[in-house]
Amino acid sequence: MIEVMLNIELEKNGGYGMTALYDEIGLAYDTTRKADPEIAGRLRNHLQVTDGSKVLEIACGTGNYTVALQETGLQMTGTDISKEMIAKAKEKSSLIQWELADVKRLPFNNNTFSGAACILSIHHFDDLFAPFKEIYRVIDKGRFVIFTSSPEQMNNYWLKEYFPEAIAKSAKQMPDVKKVSKILREAGFRIIGHETFLVQPNLQDFFLYSGKYKPRMYLDENVRSGISTFANLASKEEVKEGCSKLKKDIQTNKIEDVINKFSSDLGDYVYVVAEKR
């Protein structure tokens, strides 16, 4: 009954299509998606909580970062809107509380957690204020750490050279950092600060721009299928043409010039750190 009611609410609020998308992505998600140690380590540092603290991960997907944070000594709970993602997450750890939940209606009491994190997901929320207010409600005193990218950063991804329409659509759906910070304040949070993140060649989690220094990885359909920009926003024609052009540029080493052309001092991703006092 709870599951049926949740699905009705998701459909009514426009979230059902995204649920279906991530149920599909979730089928092979862990083929290419893993918790990157550096990203997980910075999340842990930004949370500023002691070992044993109860921390919530919102939109946890298959739970890669939830498990990584649990292994640092935290007592983790993971929520996601996708049944497929949560089913996969439950296979990874019985020590973590996994919940199928809409971020706008979290199934937790007030002041339950010492902190919360959301990784590469806020752009899928059709509204930011309601989720942020709900996260504020379930945190006692502590930090809410968001890992995301801004439109300004995405417009400097060299992927634009090969998949311009998909990257433009993806950048358009990303809320800029000023807007995120503004709405966090409106929800009651205090902004601690922002920290940019630069993709490194040894990055282990294959999200959108993780192939910054490994362009050949975008030729792999398995990699693309785990990235929502390709799974949801790119047409088959654009992917075919873009991959053909990319393959040719890799073979001729022209890709080095393209990467250099899109060099930017804005960083590739950003941590937004907020706090409930």
NUDO-30965 format. One record per residue (C-alpha): residue number from 1; residue in one letter; chain; x, y, z negated. Coordinates in Angstrom, 2 decimals. Layout:
BEGIN
<node tipa="NUM" selo="A" vexnu="A" xx="X" yy="Y" zz="Z"/>
...
//
This chain:
BEGIN
<node tipa="1" selo="M" vexnu="A" xx="0.00" yy="0.00" zz="0.00"/>
<node tipa="2" selo="I" vexnu="A" xx="2.82" yy="2.41" zz="-0.90"/>
<node tipa="3" selo="E" vexnu="A" xx="4.52" yy="1.70" zz="2.42"/>
<node tipa="4" selo="V" vexnu="A" xx="1.30" yy="2.27" zz="4.37"/>
<node tipa="5" selo="M" vexnu="A" xx="0.65" yy="5.55" zz="2.59"/>
<node tipa="6" selo="L" vexnu="A" xx="4.24" yy="6.66" zz="3.24"/>
<node tipa="7" selo="N" vexnu="A" xx="3.90" yy="5.94" zz="6.95"/>
<node tipa="8" selo="I" vexnu="A" xx="0.63" yy="7.89" zz="7.10"/>
<node tipa="9" selo="E" vexnu="A" xx="2.27" yy="10.86" zz="5.42"/>
<node tipa="10" selo="L" vexnu="A" xx="5.29" yy="10.68" zz="7.71"/>
<node tipa="11" selo="E" vexnu="A" xx="3.11" yy="10.62" zz="10.81"/>
<node tipa="12" selo="K" vexnu="A" xx="1.02" yy="13.51" zz="9.52"/>
<node tipa="13" selo="N" vexnu="A" xx="4.14" yy="15.57" zz="8.83"/>
<node tipa="14" selo="G" vexnu="A" xx="5.87" yy="14.88" zz="12.13"/>
<node tipa="15" selo="G" vexnu="A" xx="8.47" yy="12.56" zz="10.62"/>
<node tipa="16" selo="Y" vexnu="A" xx="7.26" yy="9.30" zz="12.15"/>
<node tipa="17" selo="G" vexnu="A" xx="9.06" yy="9.83" zz="15.46"/>
<node tipa="18" selo="M" vexnu="A" xx="12.34" yy="10.35" zz="13.63"/>
<node tipa="19" selo="T" vexnu="A" xx="11.62" yy="7.24" zz="11.55"/>
<node tipa="20" selo="A" vexnu="A" xx="11.17" yy="5.21" zz="14.73"/>
<node tipa="21" selo="L" vexnu="A" xx="14.37" yy="6.65" zz="16.19"/>
<node tipa="22" selo="Y" vexnu="A" xx="16.42" yy="5.68" zz="13.15"/>
<node tipa="23" selo="D" vexnu="A" xx="14.77" yy="2.27" zz="12.89"/>
<node tipa="24" selo="E" vexnu="A" xx="16.09" yy="1.70" zz="16.43"/>
<node tipa="25" selo="I" vexnu="A" xx="19.53" yy="3.18" zz="15.73"/>
<node tipa="26" selo="G" vexnu="A" xx="19.71" yy="1.15" zz="12.53"/>
<node tipa="27" selo="L" vexnu="A" xx="19.70" yy="-2.14" zz="14.44"/>
<node tipa="28" selo="A" vexnu="A" xx="23.37" yy="-1.73" zz="15.41"/>
<node tipa="29" selo="Y" vexnu="A" xx="24.34" yy="1.26" zz="13.27"/>
<node tipa="30" selo="D" vexnu="A" xx="27.07" yy="-0.46" zz="11.27"/>
<node tipa="31" selo="T" vexnu="A" xx="28.86" yy="-1.58" zz="14.41"/>
<node tipa="32" selo="T" vexnu="A" xx="30.54" yy="1.84" zz="14.60"/>
<node tipa="33" selo="R" vexnu="A" xx="29.52" yy="3.74" zz="11.47"/>
<node tipa="34" selo="K" vexnu="A" xx="31.58" yy="3.40" zz="8.29"/>
<node tipa="35" selo="A" vexnu="A" xx="32.30" yy="5.59" zz="5.30"/>
<node tipa="36" selo="D" vexnu="A" xx="35.39" yy="7.65" zz="5.98"/>
<node tipa="37" selo="P" vexnu="A" xx="37.63" yy="7.71" zz="2.84"/>
<node tipa="38" selo="E" vexnu="A" xx="38.55" yy="11.39" zz="3.17"/>
<node tipa="39" selo="I" vexnu="A" xx="34.94" yy="12.51" zz="3.59"/>
<node tipa="40" selo="A" vexnu="A" xx="33.84" yy="10.34" zz="0.66"/>
<node tipa="41" selo="G" vexnu="A" xx="36.72" yy="11.63" zz="-1.46"/>
<node tipa="42" selo="R" vexnu="A" xx="35.84" yy="15.26" zz="-0.82"/>
<node tipa="43" selo="L" vexnu="A" xx="32.19" yy="14.56" zz="-1.58"/>
<node tipa="44" selo="R" vexnu="A" xx="33.21" yy="13.05" zz="-4.91"/>
<node tipa="45" selo="N" vexnu="A" xx="35.40" yy="16.07" zz="-5.71"/>
<node tipa="46" selo="H" vexnu="A" xx="32.70" yy="18.58" zz="-4.78"/>
<node tipa="47" selo="L" vexnu="A" xx="30.09" yy="16.80" zz="-6.92"/>
<node tipa="48" selo="Q" vexnu="A" xx="32.22" yy="17.46" zz="-10.02"/>
<node tipa="49" selo="V" vexnu="A" xx="30.60" yy="14.73" zz="-12.11"/>
<node tipa="50" selo="T" vexnu="A" xx="32.05" yy="12.23" zz="-14.57"/>
<node tipa="51" selo="D" vexnu="A" xx="32.22" yy="8.48" zz="-14.03"/>
<node tipa="52" selo="G" vexnu="A" xx="28.89" yy="6.80" zz="-14.66"/>
<node tipa="53" selo="S" vexnu="A" xx="26.85" yy="9.85" zz="-13.64"/>
<node tipa="54" selo="K" vexnu="A" xx="23.60" yy="9.24" zz="-11.78"/>
<node tipa="55" selo="V" vexnu="A" xx="23.84" yy="10.68" zz="-8.26"/>
<node tipa="56" selo="L" vexnu="A" xx="21.32" yy="10.63" zz="-5.42"/>
<node tipa="57" selo="E" vexnu="A" xx="22.14" yy="10.38" zz="-1.74"/>
<node tipa="58" selo="I" vexnu="A" xx="19.41" yy="11.76" zz="0.49"/>
<node tipa="59" selo="A" vexnu="A" xx="18.94" yy="10.25" zz="3.98"/>
<node tipa="60" selo="C" vexnu="A" xx="21.52" yy="7.60" zz="3.13"/>
<node tipa="61" selo="G" vexnu="A" xx="21.07" yy="5.57" zz="6.32"/>
<node tipa="62" selo="T" vexnu="A" xx="22.53" yy="2.09" zz="5.87"/>
<node tipa="63" selo="G" vexnu="A" xx="24.24" yy="3.23" zz="2.70"/>
<node tipa="64" selo="N" vexnu="A" xx="27.88" yy="3.43" zz="3.74"/>
<node tipa="65" selo="Y" vexnu="A" xx="28.63" yy="6.59" zz="1.76"/>
<node tipa="66" selo="T" vexnu="A" xx="26.30" yy="5.55" zz="-1.07"/>
<node tipa="67" selo="V" vexnu="A" xx="28.41" yy="2.44" zz="-1.56"/>
<node tipa="68" selo="A" vexnu="A" xx="31.66" yy="4.40" zz="-1.20"/>
<node tipa="69" selo="L" vexnu="A" xx="30.57" yy="6.85" zz="-3.90"/>
<node tipa="70" selo="Q" vexnu="A" xx="29.40" yy="3.99" zz="-6.13"/>
<node tipa="71" selo="E" vexnu="A" xx="32.89" yy="2.50" zz="-5.85"/>
<node tipa="72" selo="T" vexnu="A" xx="34.38" yy="5.73" zz="-7.23"/>
<node tipa="73" selo="G" vexnu="A" xx="32.52" yy="5.09" zz="-10.49"/>
<node tipa="74" selo="L" vexnu="A" xx="29.16" yy="6.77" zz="-9.94"/>
<node tipa="75" selo="Q" vexnu="A" xx="25.71" yy="5.28" zz="-10.56"/>
<node tipa="76" selo="M" vexnu="A" xx="24.16" yy="5.77" zz="-7.13"/>
<node tipa="77" selo="T" vexnu="A" xx="20.63" yy="5.84" zz="-5.74"/>
<node tipa="78" selo="G" vexnu="A" xx="20.05" yy="6.01" zz="-1.99"/>
<node tipa="79" selo="T" vexnu="A" xx="16.89" yy="7.09" zz="-0.17"/>
<node tipa="80" selo="D" vexnu="A" xx="16.02" yy="7.05" zz="3.51"/>
<node tipa="81" selo="I" vexnu="A" xx="12.93" yy="7.42" zz="5.68"/>
<node tipa="82" selo="S" vexnu="A" xx="13.81" yy="4.39" zz="7.84"/>
<node tipa="83" selo="K" vexnu="A" xx="12.81" yy="0.87" zz="6.79"/>
<node tipa="84" selo="E" vexnu="A" xx="15.49" yy="-0.61" zz="9.04"/>
<node tipa="85" selo="M" vexnu="A" xx="18.22" yy="1.54" zz="7.49"/>
<node tipa="86" selo="I" vexnu="A" xx="17.14" yy="0.75" zz="3.92"/>
<node tipa="87" selo="A" vexnu="A" xx="16.93" yy="-2.97" zz="4.71"/>
<node tipa="88" selo="K" vexnu="A" xx="20.53" yy="-2.89" zz="5.92"/>
<node tipa="89" selo="A" vexnu="A" xx="21.58" yy="-0.86" zz="2.87"/>
<node tipa="90" selo="K" vexnu="A" xx="20.06" yy="-3.38" zz="0.46"/>
<node tipa="91" selo="E" vexnu="A" xx="22.30" yy="-6.08" zz="1.92"/>
<node tipa="92" selo="K" vexnu="A" xx="25.40" yy="-4.11" zz="0.90"/>
<node tipa="93" selo="S" vexnu="A" xx="24.88" yy="-3.69" zz="-2.83"/>
<node tipa="94" selo="S" vexnu="A" xx="22.46" yy="-4.86" zz="-5.51"/>
<node tipa="95" selo="L" vexnu="A" xx="23.99" yy="-2.38" zz="-7.95"/>
<node tipa="96" selo="I" vexnu="A" xx="22.49" yy="0.59" zz="-6.12"/>
<node tipa="97" selo="Q" vexnu="A" xx="18.83" yy="1.59" zz="-6.30"/>
<node tipa="98" selo="W" vexnu="A" xx="17.53" yy="1.83" zz="-2.74"/>
<node tipa="99" selo="E" vexnu="A" xx="14.27" yy="3.63" zz="-2.02"/>
<node tipa="100" selo="L" vexnu="A" xx="12.23" yy="4.12" zz="1.15"/>
<node tipa="101" selo="A" vexnu="A" xx="11.23" yy="7.74" zz="0.68"/>
<node tipa="102" selo="D" vexnu="A" xx="10.36" yy="11.01" zz="2.36"/>
<node tipa="103" selo="V" vexnu="A" xx="12.74" yy="13.74" zz="1.17"/>
<node tipa="104" selo="K" vexnu="A" xx="9.72" yy="16.01" zz="0.66"/>
<node tipa="105" selo="R" vexnu="A" xx="8.19" yy="13.53" zz="-1.84"/>
<node tipa="106" selo="L" vexnu="A" xx="10.95" yy="11.85" zz="-3.77"/>
<node tipa="107" selo="P" vexnu="A" xx="9.77" yy="9.05" zz="-6.11"/>
<node tipa="108" selo="F" vexnu="A" xx="11.73" yy="10.27" zz="-9.13"/>
<node tipa="109" selo="N" vexnu="A" xx="10.97" yy="12.20" zz="-12.30"/>
<node tipa="110" selo="N" vexnu="A" xx="12.18" yy="15.75" zz="-12.86"/>
<node tipa="111" selo="N" vexnu="A" xx="15.82" yy="16.15" zz="-13.93"/>
<node tipa="112" selo="T" vexnu="A" xx="16.75" yy="12.51" zz="-13.17"/>
<node tipa="113" selo="F" vexnu="A" xx="20.15" yy="12.98" zz="-11.50"/>
<node tipa="114" selo="S" vexnu="A" xx="23.43" yy="14.72" zz="-12.27"/>
<node tipa="115" selo="G" vexnu="A" xx="24.01" yy="15.53" zz="-8.61"/>
<node tipa="116" selo="A" vexnu="A" xx="22.95" yy="14.83" zz="-5.03"/>
<node tipa="117" selo="A" vexnu="A" xx="24.54" yy="14.55" zz="-1.60"/>
<node tipa="118" selo="C" vexnu="A" xx="23.26" yy="14.65" zz="1.97"/>
<node tipa="119" selo="I" vexnu="A" xx="25.57" yy="13.68" zz="4.82"/>
<node tipa="120" selo="L" vexnu="A" xx="25.00" yy="14.65" zz="8.46"/>
<node tipa="121" selo="S" vexnu="A" xx="21.22" yy="14.63" zz="8.05"/>
<node tipa="122" selo="I" vexnu="A" xx="19.71" yy="18.05" zz="7.28"/>
<node tipa="123" selo="H" vexnu="A" xx="19.28" yy="18.80" zz="10.99"/>
<node tipa="124" selo="H" vexnu="A" xx="16.66" yy="16.03" zz="11.09"/>
<node tipa="125" selo="F" vexnu="A" xx="14.47" yy="17.76" zz="8.48"/>
<node tipa="126" selo="D" vexnu="A" xx="11.59" yy="19.61" zz="10.14"/>
<node tipa="127" selo="D" vexnu="A" xx="11.73" yy="22.06" zz="7.24"/>
<node tipa="128" selo="L" vexnu="A" xx="14.52" yy="22.84" zz="4.77"/>
<node tipa="129" selo="F" vexnu="A" xx="12.78" yy="24.58" zz="1.90"/>
<node tipa="130" selo="A" vexnu="A" xx="10.52" yy="21.69" zz="0.85"/>
<node tipa="131" selo="P" vexnu="A" xx="13.35" yy="19.10" zz="0.81"/>
<node tipa="132" selo="F" vexnu="A" xx="15.73" yy="21.48" zz="-1.00"/>
<node tipa="133" selo="K" vexnu="A" xx="13.07" yy="22.32" zz="-3.58"/>
<node tipa="134" selo="E" vexnu="A" xx="12.40" yy="18.62" zz="-4.14"/>
<node tipa="135" selo="I" vexnu="A" xx="16.10" yy="17.87" zz="-4.55"/>
<node tipa="136" selo="Y" vexnu="A" xx="16.35" yy="20.77" zz="-7.00"/>
<node tipa="137" selo="R" vexnu="A" xx="13.48" yy="19.23" zz="-8.97"/>
<node tipa="138" selo="V" vexnu="A" xx="15.10" yy="15.81" zz="-9.41"/>
<node tipa="139" selo="I" vexnu="A" xx="18.54" yy="17.18" zz="-10.37"/>
<node tipa="140" selo="D" vexnu="A" xx="19.02" yy="17.97" zz="-14.06"/>
<node tipa="141" selo="K" vexnu="A" xx="22.11" yy="20.18" zz="-14.00"/>
<node tipa="142" selo="G" vexnu="A" xx="24.61" yy="19.59" zz="-11.27"/>
<node tipa="143" selo="R" vexnu="A" xx="25.63" yy="20.03" zz="-7.67"/>
<node tipa="144" selo="F" vexnu="A" xx="24.01" yy="19.35" zz="-4.34"/>
<node tipa="145" selo="V" vexnu="A" xx="26.65" yy="18.74" zz="-1.66"/>
<node tipa="146" selo="I" vexnu="A" xx="25.74" yy="18.87" zz="2.03"/>
<node tipa="147" selo="F" vexnu="A" xx="28.06" yy="17.68" zz="4.80"/>
<node tipa="148" selo="T" vexnu="A" xx="26.96" yy="19.04" zz="8.16"/>
<node tipa="149" selo="S" vexnu="A" xx="28.05" yy="21.01" zz="11.21"/>
<node tipa="150" selo="S" vexnu="A" xx="27.00" yy="24.47" zz="12.34"/>
<node tipa="151" selo="P" vexnu="A" xx="25.85" yy="25.57" zz="15.81"/>
<node tipa="152" selo="E" vexnu="A" xx="28.99" yy="27.74" zz="16.06"/>
<node tipa="153" selo="Q" vexnu="A" xx="31.21" yy="24.73" zz="15.39"/>
<node tipa="154" selo="M" vexnu="A" xx="29.32" yy="22.50" zz="17.83"/>
<node tipa="155" selo="N" vexnu="A" xx="29.57" yy="25.05" zz="20.61"/>
<node tipa="156" selo="N" vexnu="A" xx="33.33" yy="24.55" zz="20.42"/>
<node tipa="157" selo="Y" vexnu="A" xx="33.20" yy="20.76" zz="20.81"/>
<node tipa="158" selo="W" vexnu="A" xx="34.92" yy="19.74" zz="24.06"/>
<node tipa="159" selo="L" vexnu="A" xx="32.03" yy="17.31" zz="24.57"/>
<node tipa="160" selo="K" vexnu="A" xx="30.23" yy="20.32" zz="26.10"/>
<node tipa="161" selo="E" vexnu="A" xx="32.40" yy="19.86" zz="29.18"/>
<node tipa="162" selo="Y" vexnu="A" xx="30.81" yy="16.47" zz="29.87"/>
<node tipa="163" selo="F" vexnu="A" xx="27.42" yy="16.48" zz="28.14"/>
<node tipa="164" selo="P" vexnu="A" xx="26.42" yy="20.18" zz="28.14"/>
<node tipa="165" selo="E" vexnu="A" xx="22.66" yy="19.73" zz="27.85"/>
<node tipa="166" selo="A" vexnu="A" xx="22.85" yy="17.19" zz="25.04"/>
<node tipa="167" selo="I" vexnu="A" xx="25.33" yy="19.25" zz="23.02"/>
<node tipa="168" selo="A" vexnu="A" xx="23.28" yy="22.42" zz="23.56"/>
<node tipa="169" selo="K" vexnu="A" xx="20.16" yy="20.63" zz="22.29"/>
<node tipa="170" selo="S" vexnu="A" xx="22.08" yy="19.18" zz="19.37"/>
<node tipa="171" selo="A" vexnu="A" xx="23.57" yy="22.56" zz="18.41"/>
<node tipa="172" selo="K" vexnu="A" xx="20.15" yy="24.19" zz="18.67"/>
<node tipa="173" selo="Q" vexnu="A" xx="18.65" yy="21.83" zz="16.10"/>
<node tipa="174" selo="M" vexnu="A" xx="21.47" yy="22.47" zz="13.62"/>
<node tipa="175" selo="P" vexnu="A" xx="20.67" yy="25.13" zz="11.00"/>
<node tipa="176" selo="D" vexnu="A" xx="23.52" yy="27.60" zz="10.63"/>
<node tipa="177" selo="V" vexnu="A" xx="25.37" yy="27.82" zz="7.33"/>
<node tipa="178" selo="K" vexnu="A" xx="23.92" yy="31.23" zz="6.44"/>
<node tipa="179" selo="K" vexnu="A" xx="20.39" yy="29.88" zz="6.85"/>
<node tipa="180" selo="V" vexnu="A" xx="21.17" yy="26.76" zz="4.83"/>
<node tipa="181" selo="S" vexnu="A" xx="22.66" yy="28.86" zz="2.02"/>
<node tipa="182" selo="K" vexnu="A" xx="19.72" yy="31.28" zz="2.09"/>
<node tipa="183" selo="I" vexnu="A" xx="17.15" yy="28.51" zz="1.77"/>
<node tipa="184" selo="L" vexnu="A" xx="19.16" yy="26.76" zz="-0.95"/>
<node tipa="185" selo="R" vexnu="A" xx="19.01" yy="30.00" zz="-2.94"/>
<node tipa="186" selo="E" vexnu="A" xx="15.28" yy="30.29" zz="-2.32"/>
<node tipa="187" selo="A" vexnu="A" xx="14.89" yy="26.74" zz="-3.68"/>
<node tipa="188" selo="G" vexnu="A" xx="16.68" yy="27.79" zz="-6.87"/>
<node tipa="189" selo="F" vexnu="A" xx="20.28" yy="26.76" zz="-6.23"/>
<node tipa="190" selo="R" vexnu="A" xx="23.37" yy="28.87" zz="-6.70"/>
<node tipa="191" selo="I" vexnu="A" xx="25.91" yy="28.65" zz="-3.86"/>
<node tipa="192" selo="I" vexnu="A" xx="29.34" yy="27.50" zz="-5.03"/>
<node tipa="193" selo="G" vexnu="A" xx="30.97" yy="27.80" zz="-1.61"/>
<node tipa="194" selo="H" vexnu="A" xx="31.72" yy="26.29" zz="1.79"/>
<node tipa="195" selo="E" vexnu="A" xx="34.65" yy="24.16" zz="2.92"/>
<node tipa="196" selo="T" vexnu="A" xx="35.38" yy="23.45" zz="6.57"/>
<node tipa="197" selo="F" vexnu="A" xx="36.43" yy="19.99" zz="7.70"/>
<node tipa="198" selo="L" vexnu="A" xx="38.73" yy="19.20" zz="10.61"/>
<node tipa="199" selo="V" vexnu="A" xx="38.40" yy="15.85" zz="12.37"/>
<node tipa="200" selo="Q" vexnu="A" xx="41.63" yy="13.86" zz="12.14"/>
<node tipa="201" selo="P" vexnu="A" xx="42.82" yy="11.13" zz="14.55"/>
<node tipa="202" selo="N" vexnu="A" xx="42.38" yy="8.43" zz="11.88"/>
<node tipa="203" selo="L" vexnu="A" xx="38.72" yy="9.23" zz="11.11"/>
<node tipa="204" selo="Q" vexnu="A" xx="36.86" yy="5.96" zz="10.48"/>
<node tipa="205" selo="D" vexnu="A" xx="33.21" yy="7.01" zz="10.81"/>
<node tipa="206" selo="F" vexnu="A" xx="32.20" yy="7.36" zz="14.46"/>
<node tipa="207" selo="F" vexnu="A" xx="29.75" yy="10.26" zz="14.30"/>
<node tipa="208" selo="L" vexnu="A" xx="29.35" yy="12.85" zz="17.06"/>
<node tipa="209" selo="Y" vexnu="A" xx="32.72" yy="14.61" zz="17.14"/>
<node tipa="210" selo="S" vexnu="A" xx="34.78" yy="11.91" zz="15.44"/>
<node tipa="211" selo="G" vexnu="A" xx="36.28" yy="11.13" zz="18.85"/>
<node tipa="212" selo="K" vexnu="A" xx="37.83" yy="14.59" zz="19.10"/>
<node tipa="213" selo="Y" vexnu="A" xx="41.24" yy="12.95" zz="19.58"/>
<node tipa="214" selo="K" vexnu="A" xx="39.90" yy="9.64" zz="20.93"/>
<node tipa="215" selo="P" vexnu="A" xx="37.92" yy="10.61" zz="24.04"/>
<node tipa="216" selo="R" vexnu="A" xx="37.85" yy="7.06" zz="25.36"/>
<node tipa="217" selo="M" vexnu="A" xx="35.52" yy="6.03" zz="22.55"/>
<node tipa="218" selo="Y" vexnu="A" xx="32.62" yy="7.95" zz="24.17"/>
<node tipa="219" selo="L" vexnu="A" xx="32.77" yy="5.55" zz="27.11"/>
<node tipa="220" selo="D" vexnu="A" xx="31.65" yy="2.76" zz="24.75"/>
<node tipa="221" selo="E" vexnu="A" xx="27.87" yy="2.33" zz="24.77"/>
<node tipa="222" selo="N" vexnu="A" xx="27.99" yy="0.79" zz="21.28"/>
<node tipa="223" selo="V" vexnu="A" xx="29.56" yy="3.98" zz="19.92"/>
<node tipa="224" selo="R" vexnu="A" xx="27.03" yy="6.22" zz="21.68"/>
<node tipa="225" selo="S" vexnu="A" xx="24.11" yy="4.14" zz="20.41"/>
<node tipa="226" selo="G" vexnu="A" xx="25.03" yy="4.98" zz="16.82"/>
<node tipa="227" selo="I" vexnu="A" xx="25.09" yy="8.75" zz="17.45"/>
<node tipa="228" selo="S" vexnu="A" xx="21.68" yy="10.47" zz="17.44"/>
<node tipa="229" selo="T" vexnu="A" xx="22.74" yy="13.12" zz="19.99"/>
<node tipa="230" selo="F" vexnu="A" xx="23.27" yy="10.41" zz="22.60"/>
<node tipa="231" selo="A" vexnu="A" xx="20.44" yy="8.17" zz="21.37"/>
<node tipa="232" selo="N" vexnu="A" xx="17.83" yy="10.92" zz="21.22"/>
<node tipa="233" selo="L" vexnu="A" xx="18.89" yy="14.04" zz="23.14"/>
<node tipa="234" selo="A" vexnu="A" xx="20.97" yy="12.97" zz="26.14"/>
<node tipa="235" selo="S" vexnu="A" xx="19.31" yy="11.82" zz="29.35"/>
<node tipa="236" selo="K" vexnu="A" xx="20.54" yy="8.64" zz="31.02"/>
<node tipa="237" selo="E" vexnu="A" xx="21.58" yy="10.69" zz="34.03"/>
<node tipa="238" selo="E" vexnu="A" xx="23.66" yy="13.11" zz="31.97"/>
<node tipa="239" selo="V" vexnu="A" xx="25.33" yy="10.27" zz="30.08"/>
<node tipa="240" selo="K" vexnu="A" xx="26.16" yy="8.45" zz="33.32"/>
<node tipa="241" selo="E" vexnu="A" xx="27.56" yy="11.55" zz="35.03"/>
<node tipa="242" selo="G" vexnu="A" xx="29.38" yy="12.76" zz="31.91"/>
<node tipa="243" selo="C" vexnu="A" xx="31.02" yy="9.41" zz="31.25"/>
<node tipa="244" selo="S" vexnu="A" xx="32.12" yy="9.15" zz="34.88"/>
<node tipa="245" selo="K" vexnu="A" xx="33.73" yy="12.60" zz="34.73"/>
<node tipa="246" selo="L" vexnu="A" xx="35.27" yy="11.87" zz="31.32"/>
<node tipa="247" selo="K" vexnu="A" xx="36.72" yy="8.57" zz="32.50"/>
<node tipa="248" selo="K" vexnu="A" xx="38.32" yy="10.27" zz="35.49"/>
<node tipa="249" selo="D" vexnu="A" xx="39.77" yy="13.06" zz="33.34"/>
<node tipa="250" selo="I" vexnu="A" xx="41.22" yy="10.51" zz="30.91"/>
<node tipa="251" selo="Q" vexnu="A" xx="42.86" yy="8.63" zz="33.78"/>
<node tipa="252" selo="T" vexnu="A" xx="44.41" yy="11.83" zz="35.18"/>
<node tipa="253" selo="N" vexnu="A" xx="45.27" yy="13.27" zz="31.73"/>
<node tipa="254" selo="K" vexnu="A" xx="43.16" yy="16.33" zz="32.51"/>
<node tipa="255" selo="I" vexnu="A" xx="41.37" yy="15.63" zz="29.23"/>
<node tipa="256" selo="E" vexnu="A" xx="44.29" yy="17.21" zz="27.35"/>
<node tipa="257" selo="D" vexnu="A" xx="43.62" yy="20.54" zz="29.05"/>
<node tipa="258" selo="V" vexnu="A" xx="39.91" yy="20.27" zz="28.27"/>
<node tipa="259" selo="I" vexnu="A" xx="40.59" yy="19.55" zz="24.58"/>
<node tipa="260" selo="N" vexnu="A" xx="42.98" yy="22.51" zz="24.38"/>
<node tipa="261" selo="K" vexnu="A" xx="40.44" yy="24.79" zz="26.08"/>
<node tipa="262" selo="F" vexnu="A" xx="37.95" yy="24.13" zz="23.30"/>
<node tipa="263" selo="S" vexnu="A" xx="40.39" yy="24.72" zz="20.45"/>
<node tipa="264" selo="S" vexnu="A" xx="38.68" yy="26.59" zz="17.59"/>
<node tipa="265" selo="D" vexnu="A" xx="39.53" yy="28.02" zz="14.17"/>
<node tipa="266" selo="L" vexnu="A" xx="35.98" yy="27.48" zz="12.88"/>
<node tipa="267" selo="G" vexnu="A" xx="36.54" yy="23.87" zz="11.83"/>
<node tipa="268" selo="D" vexnu="A" xx="34.55" yy="20.90" zz="13.12"/>
<node tipa="269" selo="Y" vexnu="A" xx="32.19" yy="20.28" zz="10.18"/>
<node tipa="270" selo="V" vexnu="A" xx="31.44" yy="21.96" zz="6.87"/>
<node tipa="271" selo="Y" vexnu="A" xx="30.62" yy="21.13" zz="3.25"/>
<node tipa="272" selo="V" vexnu="A" xx="27.99" yy="23.37" zz="1.68"/>
<node tipa="273" selo="V" vexnu="A" xx="28.17" yy="23.14" zz="-2.11"/>
<node tipa="274" selo="A" vexnu="A" xx="25.26" yy="24.35" zz="-4.25"/>
<node tipa="275" selo="E" vexnu="A" xx="24.51" yy="24.02" zz="-7.95"/>
<node tipa="276" selo="K" vexnu="A" xx="21.55" yy="23.83" zz="-10.29"/>
<node tipa="277" selo="R" vexnu="A" xx="22.43" yy="25.29" zz="-13.69"/>
//
